[in-house]
Structures are given as C-alpha cells and as structure tokens.
C-alpha cells in the first residue's frame, strides 16, 4: 500500500482537494457478489475504496478486476459468500487531501500508470474522504499548462509586455470603449533608429538589454490604463485610450521621443539612441482596426524617410504601410501561377521498429525578390483574402502526385500528413475535392492524412462530425494537430472518430526534466490507447526527449532529432540512409 499522508505541504500550489469527489466506499466485510451488483447497477462507477470499521482505507476495488473474476464459469456461485477484501487491490495510492498536485503526479509516475486509470484514494485526518481520478488530474495539469501557454502566447518573453496577439485585443477593447464614450484612442508605432547597428557592433545580448531599457522608459510615459506592446524586433506600439483631443496624444509622443533620447549606460558604454514614431487616431483616421494599424505604420515610415528622431501624425498622403501590405497580397496572388510554392517533407518514424511510417508535407514560398517568406507571414494573408482555397488545393494535388512518384521509385508506401486550414475544411464541396484528388493522382486514401486543429472541432460540431464521417467513408486518415494546447476538455475525442493525435511539442520540450509534462504525456498516452488512437510526439529535438518518450510507450516521433524538413527528391536517399543506420 502506497501512502503519502506525510506529503501535505502545499508549497503554494494547487492541492488534491481540487480533484476530490465523494464515492461511496465498501466495507472490507462486504460480500464480493454485492459489490459486483453495485458496479452492474451504476455504469459510472469505475473504482471505489475499501475501508475498515474505523473508516480507514485498506484497499481499492475497480470494475475491470471484479468483473474479470466473475466472468469465470460458476464464479457468482463460488464467490457469493467471499468478502470483497479477498479480491481488492491491496496497493492503491492513498493521498492526503492537502497534498499538492505536483506531488501526486510524481507519485503516479513512480508507481505505475495503472493508478491513472484506477484513480487514487483521498484521506483527511487519516480517514476516507473520497476519490480522485486520473482524468481529473490530467484536466487540472492541462489547464495549468494552458495558463502557461497563454502567458507564452500573449506576452513578450524578453520585456514582459503584451505581444502582437494581446495588443490587437487591447486595441479592440479600447476602440469599443471610445465608441461608447465618444472619446479618442491614439495608436503610436515606436521604431528604434539604427537598432541593427547596435546589434551588429555590440552583440545581441546588448541589443536585448537595450530593448528592456526602452520598454521601461516607454511605460514611464504612459498611464496604467494604457497599453504597451512589443510587436517583435525593435518595434513597439502604445495604445492611449480615453483621450479628449489629438493634442493629448501629441504630448505623450513628445515625451516618448525625449525619454528615449536620454543617455544610458549599456555594457559599460555611454549610449544614446532615438526613435521614430507614427500616430493614428481612432475614429478620426480610421474606424477599422487593421486600417488604423496600417496608418500608424505608414506615419512611422514617413518619419524614417524624413530623418528619424521625431513623430508624425497620419495624413491622407501617407500610404506606405498600406502599399507594402497590398504589395505582399499582390505578390501572393501571382505566386501560384508563377510556380513560387514548393513542398518539403519531414519524416515521421517508429522508434521501436526503426522505420519511417509517414511524412508531414510543409508549404514554402520562395519569392524572387523577397526570398523565402515564412508561412506565419503569408498563411494569414492567404486566409484573409481567400487564396487559401486555391493554395490548399494545389498542396493536396501535389501531395497525391508525389506519393505516386515515390511509389514508382520503389519506396514503401507511407502516410503523407497535410495541414488543413479551418476555412478550407468548412468550404462547401471539401469532400468532393478530396475525392477528385484521389481519382486524379491515384493515391490510396489510407495514405493521405489530414491534420485538423482542436479549435475546428469546437465550432459547428454537427457539420464537423458529418464531414469527418464522410472523409472516413472515403478512407482518409484524420489527425488532431498540436494536441493539448487548444482545449482542456478531452470529451470531443469520444465524439469525433480520429486516427492519430499529435502531442504538441510544448509538452515534449525538456520533458525529461519537467514533471508536469511527463504527467500530461503519460495521461494522453493512456487515454489514446484506451480509445485505440495512434499517438505521435512532435518537435523531438534531443536524445533526452527521445529516451523519455520511449519510457512513456510513445512509438512514433517527428522532429529535428530525426530530420529537418527535406525536399521531395531527397527523401528516398534519406530513407535508404536511415534504414542502413538502424539495421
């Protein structure tokens, strides 16, 4: 019997009390046949504690064990007078209600994952209090992880101020408030002058220190109700709300310019730097958020062109920012017809069998002037403009043809995973498109895997379920991408039939040193196995991560440790090399 009643130091963390729910216990003198009837009558009862006459837990009985015993011929007759204590698990986990959740996760990891399925017994002052399920533990850890992910997703990790994503939300809220109160909102773009020179001459560490100083100085120029955000690099934005006039915004802009110009000590050197500021006012210059952002950006670039170290309020003649955005959209419009897109493929391997089981197709854009444009820049534009439909169709047809080409080269058939945009998935006729791809390219549908996001599953669920069912009828494989980052509830896995879960790389990173990540991955694996869903770990980059994943019985992995994404014509060579190395 594993007891942890001494582990009652909460360490300021959440305790097992959050997971507690009361389940009626059995006495050790109760007859096994009567306990069996309780399990038969209550389909929700999965496990319960066995207690003595004093109320102290002495063991645990779970549905699988007792029903297995009574499946044997004549078992009910033989065991009808047998007390349940002879059939109970005598080594359950018994945990004090004040134990912190991290300690419980570590205990389960060390004691075996069967406790994740059976649950643990909770005591208070040594007496039975209730049960905690592995699913409840997973939910709590996943929600905590999501809070951490929210911090990572919404705040700049260097300066601690909001990032681009949270900035847009704050700007929207400020504009909605201004619309109600008839006040003004000022959006100020702040770009440091010649920041690249400092990075190049003093090093990136000095550049990071400079950005931290600038962030602090900007906050000194603002009220607590205003918002400072870092968009990336040396670009900051300031949102000033509840203003009476443009003059109020100009005063802050003048203060920022002067404050940034003040000398500073950086890496034992005296340094002075300046900044270029662009202002746009809601609703005077634009009532649309994207338009307001473009106009503040255009005003800032005008300052850059005119000599820097000052500010500029937007006027109708300043269109630089909008022109740049329109240029990118225009270039994307012609990228498909000019054959500027190409695909690379990242291998997915089974580490227990040392064989390649699939690849993920990844889209790239190589523009003759801009060079390689990251997907994070052009995919949102493609979705905003509707180009994602044509681009997504191009990807599917090329994947199908590539699979046939690999087969002709003598490669064994492997699954090709393709990321599907929610807009593409919801397009009328999506299933017909998949059928057309199969017919034209002759790809066997079992080797085409569509990767969908968790968020897609949560909207218009009836339509999603119908579409997924049609795809399954065609023979297409379905996967959930970046699993664990979108929703803490796992109930949708029961509703939608999927073939594979891709465990998000945020849970894999440093997993050998992170107890919470270990608990999440173990629990996801247990749930996936119970639902007969294949599992693959994304973003495996080190041997330590690989060894940890092996311990959790995750057989399939993808990441830089195995291979970076590679061109299609190099995959066969990579495959042959991989086979030789592991046989």
C-alpha positions in Angstrom: 0.0 0.0 0.0 1.5 3.4 -1.1 0.6 6.1 1.4 1.6 9.7 1.1 -0.1 11.2 4.2 3.1 13.0 5.1 3.2 14.9 1.8 0.9 17.6 3.0 3.0 20.7 2.2 1.1 22.5 -0.5 4.2 24.6 -1.4 1.8 27.4 -2.5 0.4 25.1 -5.3 -3.0 23.6 -6.0 -3.8 20.6 -3.8 -5.6 17.3 -4.3 -8.7 19.0 -2.8 -9.4 20.4 -6.3 -9.7 16.8 -7.6 -11.7 15.4 -4.8 -15.1 13.8 -5.3 -17.0 11.5 -3.0 -17.6 7.9 -3.9 -19.4 5.6 -1.5 -16.8 3.2 -0.1 -17.3 -0.5 0.6 -16.6 -2.2 3.9 -13.9 -5.0 3.9 -16.6 -7.3 5.2 -19.0 -6.6 2.3 -19.6 -9.6 0.0 -18.0 -9.5 -3.4 -21.2 -10.5 -5.2 -23.0 -7.5 -3.6 -20.1 -5.2 -4.7 -20.4 -6.6 -8.2 -24.1 -5.8 -8.3 -23.2 -2.2 -7.4 -20.9 -2.0 -10.4 -23.6 -3.5 -12.6 -26.3 -1.1 -11.5 -24.0 2.0 -11.6 -22.4 2.3 -15.0 -20.5 5.4 -14.0 -18.8 3.6 -11.0 -15.3 2.7 -12.1 -13.4 2.2 -8.8 -14.1 2.7 -5.1 -12.2 2.4 -1.8 -12.4 -0.5 0.7 -12.4 0.8 4.3 -12.3 -0.9 7.7 -14.7 -0.3 10.6 -12.8 2.8 11.7 -13.2 4.4 8.3 -9.5 4.0 7.2 -8.9 2.8 3.6 -7.3 -0.6 3.3 -7.6 -1.2 -0.4 -9.4 -0.5 -3.7 -11.7 -2.4 -6.0 -12.1 -1.5 -9.6 -14.6 -2.5 -12.3 -12.2 -4.4 -14.5 -10.8 -6.6 -11.8 -14.1 -7.7 -10.2 -15.9 -8.2 -13.5 -13.0 -10.3 -14.8 -13.2 -12.5 -11.7 -17.0 -13.1 -12.2 -16.6 -13.8 -15.9 -15.3 -17.2 -15.0 -17.8 -20.1 -15.1 -19.7 -20.6 -11.8 -17.9 -17.6 -10.3 -21.0 -16.0 -8.9 -21.9 -19.3 -7.1 -18.3 -19.8 -5.8 -17.9 -16.2 -4.7 -21.3 -15.2 -3.3 -20.0 -15.6 0.2 -16.5 -14.3 -0.4 -15.8 -10.9 1.2 -14.5 -8.2 -1.1 -11.3 -7.8 0.9 -10.0 -11.0 -0.7 -10.4 -9.5 -4.2 -9.3 -5.9 -3.6 -6.1 -4.2 -4.8 -4.0 -4.0 -1.6 -1.6 -1.5 -3.0 -3.6 1.6 -4.0 -2.3 5.1 -3.8 -3.7 6.8 -0.6 -3.1 10.5 -0.6 -3.8 13.2 2.0 -6.3 15.9 0.8 -3.7 18.6 1.3 -1.1 17.0 -0.9 -0.1 19.3 -3.8 -1.0 18.1 -7.2 2.6 18.1 -8.5 3.5 15.6 -5.7 0.5 13.4 -6.8 1.6 13.4 -10.4 5.2 12.4 -9.4 3.8 9.6 -7.2 1.7 8.2 -10.0 4.6 8.3 -12.4 6.8 6.4 -10.0 4.1 3.9 -9.0 2.8 3.0 -12.5 0.2 4.4 -14.8 -2.5 1.9 -13.7 -3.3 4.4 -11.0 -4.0 7.0 -13.7 -6.8 4.7 -14.8 -8.0 3.3 -11.4 -7.7 6.6 -9.5 -6.4 7.3 -6.0 -7.9 7.3 -2.6 -8.1 10.6 -0.7 -8.0 10.8 3.1 -8.4 13.6 5.6 -7.1 13.2 9.1 -6.3 9.6 8.2 -10.0 8.7 7.3 -11.5 8.0 4.0 -12.7 11.2 2.3 -13.2 10.4 -1.4 -11.5 9.6 -4.7 -9.5 11.4 -7.4 -9.5 10.1 -11.0 -6.6 10.2 -13.4 -8.8 12.2 -15.8 -9.4 14.9 -13.2 -5.6 15.1 -12.6 -5.0 15.4 -16.3 -7.6 18.1 -16.7 -6.0 20.2 -13.8 -2.5 19.8 -15.2 -3.6 20.6 -18.7 -5.4 23.7 -17.6 -2.3 24.9 -15.7 -0.3 24.2 -18.8 -2.7 26.2 -20.8 -2.3 29.1 -18.5 1.4 28.9 -19.0 0.8 28.7 -22.8 -1.4 31.7 -22.6 1.4 33.7 -21.0 3.8 32.5 -23.7 1.3 33.2 -26.4 0.3 36.7 -25.2 3.3 38.3 -23.6 6.8 39.1 -25.0 9.3 36.9 -23.2 12.1 39.4 -23.2 10.4 42.5 -21.9 7.3 41.1 -20.3 4.9 43.4 -22.1 2.0 42.2 -24.3 2.9 40.9 -27.7 1.2 41.3 -31.1 -1.7 39.0 -30.3 -2.7 40.6 -27.0 -2.1 44.1 -28.4 -4.8 43.7 -31.0 -7.2 42.6 -28.3 -6.4 45.6 -26.1 -6.7 47.9 -29.1 -10.1 46.5 -30.0 -11.4 46.9 -26.4 -10.1 50.5 -26.3 -11.8 51.4 -29.5 -15.1 49.8 -28.4 -14.9 51.9 -25.2 -14.2 55.0 -27.2 -17.2 54.4 -29.4 -19.4 54.3 -26.3 -17.9 57.3 -24.5 -17.3 59.4 -27.7 -13.6 59.7 -26.7 -10.4 59.1 -28.9 -7.9 56.4 -29.0 -4.3 57.0 -30.1 -2.2 54.3 -31.6 1.5 55.1 -31.6 4.1 53.0 -33.5 7.6 53.2 -32.0 10.6 52.0 -34.0 14.1 52.4 -32.7 16.5 54.2 -35.1 19.6 52.2 -36.2 18.9 49.3 -33.8 20.6 46.9 -36.2 23.8 48.8 -35.9 23.8 48.3 -32.1 23.1 44.6 -32.5 25.9 44.2 -35.0 28.5 46.2 -33.2 27.7 45.4 -29.5 26.1 42.0 -29.9 22.6 40.6 -29.5 22.9 40.5 -25.7 23.4 44.2 -25.6 20.5 44.6 -28.0 18.3 42.7 -25.7 19.3 44.8 -22.7 18.6 47.9 -24.7 15.1 46.7 -25.5 14.4 46.1 -21.8 15.5 49.6 -21.0 13.4 51.1 -23.8 10.4 49.1 -22.6 10.8 50.5 -19.1 11.1 54.1 -20.4 8.0 53.8 -22.6 6.0 52.6 -19.6 7.1 55.7 -17.7 5.5 57.8 -20.3 2.1 56.1 -20.0 -0.8 55.8 -17.6 -1.7 52.4 -16.1 -4.9 52.2 -18.3 -2.8 52.5 -21.5 -1.1 49.5 -23.2 2.5 49.0 -24.3 3.2 46.0 -26.6 6.2 44.7 -28.5 5.5 43.5 -32.0 8.9 42.0 -32.5 12.5 43.2 -33.1 12.7 46.8 -32.1 9.1 47.6 -32.9 6.8 48.7 -30.0 3.2 50.1 -30.0 1.4 52.3 -27.5 -2.4 52.4 -27.1 -3.6 55.6 -25.4 -7.3 55.4 -24.6 -10.0 57.9 -23.3 -8.3 60.9 -24.9 -10.1 64.3 -25.3 -8.1 65.5 -28.3 -5.2 64.8 -30.6 -3.1 67.2 -28.5 -3.2 64.7 -25.6 -1.6 62.1 -27.9 1.0 64.6 -29.2 2.1 65.4 -25.7 2.8 61.7 -25.0 4.6 61.3 -28.3 6.9 64.2 -27.5 7.6 62.8 -24.1 8.4 59.4 -25.6 10.8 60.9 -28.1 12.6 62.9 -25.4 12.7 60.0 -22.9 14.2 57.5 -25.4 16.9 60.1 -26.3 18.2 60.3 -22.7 21.7 58.8 -22.4 22.1 55.4 -20.9 24.8 53.0 -19.7 24.9 49.8 -21.6 27.6 47.2 -21.3 29.9 49.8 -19.6 29.4 52.2 -22.5 27.6 55.5 -22.7 24.9 55.2 -25.4 22.3 57.5 -26.9 19.5 56.3 -29.2 16.5 57.8 -30.9 13.2 56.5 -32.2 10.7 57.2 -35.0 7.0 57.4 -34.0 3.9 57.2 -36.1 0.4 58.2 -34.8 -3.1 57.3 -35.9 -6.3 58.4 -34.1 -9.5 56.3 -33.7 -12.0 57.1 -35.1 -10.7 60.2 -36.9 -8.3 58.4 -39.2 -9.9 55.0 -39.4 -12.7 53.0 -37.6 -11.3 49.7 -38.8 -8.5 48.3 -36.6 -6.4 46.9 -39.4 -6.7 50.2 -41.2 -5.7 52.1 -38.1 -2.7 49.9 -37.7 -1.6 50.4 -41.3 -1.9 54.2 -41.0 0.1 54.4 -37.8 2.7 52.2 -39.5 2.7 54.5 -42.6 3.2 57.6 -40.4 6.1 55.9 -38.7 7.8 55.0 -42.0 7.4 58.6 -43.2 9.4 59.7 -40.1 12.1 57.2 -41.1 12.2 58.6 -44.6 12.4 62.2 -43.4 15.3 61.8 -41.0 14.1 59.9 -37.8 14.1 61.1 -34.2 10.6 62.6 -34.1 6.9 61.7 -34.6 4.3 62.1 -37.3 0.5 62.1 -37.2 -1.1 60.2 -40.1 -2.5 62.2 -43.0 -4.1 61.0 -46.3 -0.8 61.4 -48.2 0.9 58.7 -46.1 0.1 55.3 -47.6 3.4 53.5 -47.3 2.2 50.9 -44.9 -0.9 50.1 -47.0 1.1 50.0 -50.1 3.5 47.4 -48.6 0.6 45.2 -47.4 -1.0 45.5 -50.8 2.3 44.5 -52.5 2.5 41.4 -50.4 -1.1 40.5 -51.2 -0.4 41.2 -54.9 2.7 39.0 -54.8 0.8 36.2 -53.1 -1.9 36.5 -55.8 0.6 35.6 -58.5 2.8 33.2 -56.5 0.7 30.2 -57.5 0.6 30.9 -61.2 4.4 31.8 -61.2 5.2 28.4 -59.6 6.8 30.0 -56.5 5.4 27.5 -54.0 7.1 24.2 -53.2 6.7 21.4 -50.6 9.2 19.9 -48.2 8.6 16.8 -46.1 9.5 16.0 -42.5 9.9 12.2 -41.8 7.9 10.5 -39.0 9.4 7.3 -37.6 8.5 4.4 -35.4 11.4 4.3 -32.9 10.6 0.8 -31.8 10.7 -0.7 -35.3 13.2 1.8 -36.7 11.2 2.5 -39.8 9.6 5.5 -41.4 5.8 5.5 -41.1 5.0 8.8 -42.6 5.9 12.4 -43.6 4.3 15.8 -43.0 4.0 18.0 -46.1 5.0 21.6 -45.3 4.4 24.5 -47.6 7.1 27.0 -48.6 7.0 30.2 -50.6 10.2 31.4 -52.4 9.7 34.8 -53.9 12.4 36.0 -56.4 12.8 39.4 -54.6 11.8 38.6 -51.0 13.4 35.2 -50.8 11.8 32.6 -48.5 8.7 34.1 -46.9 7.8 32.3 -43.7 4.4 30.6 -43.6 3.5 32.6 -40.5 3.5 35.7 -42.7 1.7 34.5 -45.8 -0.8 32.0 -44.5 -2.9 34.6 -42.6 -3.0 36.8 -45.7 -4.0 33.8 -47.7 -6.8 33.1 -45.3 -7.9 36.8 -45.2 -8.0 37.0 -49.0 -9.5 33.6 -49.7 -6.4 32.4 -51.5 -6.0 29.6 -49.0 -8.6 27.6 -51.0 -6.5 27.6 -54.2 -3.3 27.1 -52.4 -4.7 24.3 -50.3 -6.0 22.6 -53.4 -2.5 22.9 -55.0 -1.0 21.3 -52.0 -3.4 18.3 -52.0 -2.9 17.5 -55.7 0.9 17.8 -55.4 1.0 15.6 -52.4 -1.0 12.9 -54.3 1.3 13.1 -57.3 4.4 13.0 -55.1 3.2 9.9 -53.3 2.7 8.1 -56.6 6.2 9.2 -57.7 7.8 7.8 -54.5 5.9 4.5 -55.1 7.3 4.3 -58.6 10.8 4.8 -57.2 10.4 1.7 -55.1 9.8 3.4 -51.7 7.4 1.6 -49.3 4.1 3.4 -49.0 4.0 5.9 -46.2 1.3 8.3 -44.9 1.5 11.9 -46.0 0.1 14.3 -43.5 -1.3 17.6 -44.8 -2.4 20.6 -42.6 -5.9 21.7 -43.5 -7.0 25.3 -42.8 -10.3 25.6 -41.0 -11.5 27.8 -43.8 -10.6 25.1 -46.3 -12.3 22.4 -44.3 -15.6 24.3 -44.0 -15.6 25.1 -47.7 -18.6 23.6 -49.4 -17.5 20.6 -51.5 -14.4 19.9 -49.5 -15.1 16.1 -49.5 -15.7 16.3 -53.3 -12.2 17.9 -53.6 -10.6 15.1 -51.7 -12.4 12.5 -54.0 -11.1 14.4 -57.1 -7.5 14.4 -55.7 -7.7 10.6 -55.1 -9.2 10.0 -58.6 -6.6 12.1 -60.5 -3.5 11.2 -58.6 -4.4 7.5 -57.8 -3.2 7.9 -54.2 -4.5 5.2 -51.9 -6.8 7.2 -49.5 -5.4 5.3 -46.5 -2.0 7.0 -47.1 -3.5 10.6 -47.0 -3.8 12.0 -43.5 -5.5 15.3 -42.9 -4.3 17.3 -39.9 -7.0 19.4 -38.2 -6.8 21.8 -35.2 -8.6 21.3 -31.9 -10.4 24.6 -32.4 -12.0 23.4 -35.6 -13.7 20.6 -33.6 -15.3 23.0 -31.2 -17.3 25.1 -33.7 -20.4 23.9 -35.6 -19.8 20.4 -34.3 -22.7 18.8 -36.2 -21.2 19.9 -39.5 -17.7 18.9 -38.5 -19.0 15.4 -37.4 -20.8 14.9 -40.7 -17.7 16.0 -42.8 -15.4 13.8 -40.7 -17.7 10.8 -41.2 -17.7 11.4 -45.0 -13.9 11.5 -45.0 -13.7 8.3 -43.0 -16.0 6.6 -45.6 -13.6 7.7 -48.3 -10.8 6.0 -46.4 -8.9 9.2 -45.4 -6.9 9.2 -42.1 -7.6 12.0 -39.7 -5.3 13.6 -37.1 -5.5 16.2 -34.4 -2.6 18.6 -34.7 -0.9 20.4 -31.7 -3.0 18.3 -29.3 -3.3 19.7 -25.7 -2.9 23.4 -26.4 -6.4 24.3 -27.5 -8.9 22.9 -25.1 -8.6 21.2 -21.7 -11.6 19.0 -22.2 -10.9 15.8 -24.0 -14.6 14.8 -24.4 -14.6 15.6 -28.1 -12.3 12.7 -28.8 -15.2 10.4 -28.0 -17.5 12.3 -30.4 -15.2 12.6 -33.4 -13.5 9.5 -34.8 -9.8 10.4 -35.4 -6.9 8.1 -36.2 -4.0 9.9 -34.7 -3.1 12.5 -32.0 0.0 14.7 -32.5 1.2 15.6 -29.0 2.2 19.2 -29.1 5.9 20.0 -29.0 5.4 22.3 -26.0 4.8 19.2 -23.9 7.8 17.4 -25.4 10.3 20.2 -24.9 12.5 19.4 -21.8 10.2 16.5 -20.9 13.0 14.6 -19.1 13.2 17.5 -16.6 9.6 18.6 -16.4 7.3 16.5 -14.2 4.1 18.2 -15.3 4.9 17.5 -19.0 5.6 13.9 -18.1 2.3 13.5 -16.4 0.4 15.1 -19.3 2.1 12.9 -21.9 1.6 9.7 -19.9 -2.1 10.6 -19.4 -2.6 11.5 -23.1 -0.9 8.2 -24.0 -3.2 6.3 -21.6 -6.3 8.0 -23.0 -5.2 7.5 -26.6 -4.5 3.8 -26.0 -7.9 3.3 -24.4 -9.6 4.9 -27.5 -7.3 2.9 -29.9 -5.9 6.2 -31.3 -2.3 6.3 -32.7 0.0 8.8 -31.0 2.9 10.8 -32.3 5.2 13.2 -30.5 6.0 16.4 -32.3 9.2 18.5 -32.0 11.6 15.9 -30.6 15.0 17.6 -30.7 17.2 15.8 -28.2 18.2 12.3 -27.1 16.9 13.1 -23.6 13.5 13.8 -25.0 13.6 10.7 -27.1 14.5 8.5 -24.2 11.8 10.0 -22.0 9.2 9.5 -24.7 10.2 5.8 -25.1 9.6 5.3 -21.4 6.0 6.6 -21.9 5.4 4.0 -24.7 5.1 6.6 -27.4 6.4 4.8 -30.5 6.1 7.4 -33.3 8.0 10.7 -33.3 8.7 13.7 -35.5 11.4 16.4 -35.1 14.8 17.7 -35.8 16.5 14.8 -34.0 15.3 12.6 -36.8 15.4 15.0 -39.7 14.6 18.6 -40.7 12.0 19.0 -43.5 13.7 18.0 -46.7 12.9 18.3 -50.4 10.9 15.5 -52.1 13.7 14.4 -54.3 16.0 13.8 -51.2 13.5 11.7 -49.2 14.4 8.4 -50.9 18.1 9.0 -50.2 17.3 9.9 -46.6 15.2 6.8 -46.2 17.8 4.5 -47.6 20.4 6.1 -45.2 18.1 5.7 -42.2 17.5 2.1 -43.0 21.2 1.4 -43.2 21.9 3.2 -39.9 19.3 1.2 -38.0 19.7 -2.3 -39.4 
